[in-house]
């Protein structure tokens, strides 16, 4: 499965055209290219994200400021605002894609991707194209307590 710009925009390009700057568009193109490269690598191991009824695997792409401010638990300066992050739909409980990412951190590194700790993302995977302040490949996104248990792979990924 390939992510298209239309999947990433989620219709927000039409609703918020003034916030869709050239910089956001360039960042989004990089984000989607890196995600698609990662999806291809995972597919080689028969690991996939879950599509919704419309066939989209994107749970959150670009978020204009107003959308981000209305999004529960979103960081005030989320990388979604600048087009530098995306969330993909993972199977709750089994978490095949998150687990694959944790086992393949060198792939994330080679593609220039950083991942939110899955304990804060119970049924999605958040990846961004810029390092977090901690610099960690798998990072804790907030000071709020985790909302789900650690995955088995996190014992070696930490």
Secondary structure by P-SEA (a helix, b strand, c coil): cccccccccccccccccccccaaaaaaaaaaaaaaaaaaaaaaaacbbbbbcccccccccccccaaaaaaccccccccccccccbbbbbcccccaaaaaaaaacaaaaaaabbbbccccccccbbbbbcccccccccccccccccccccccccccccc
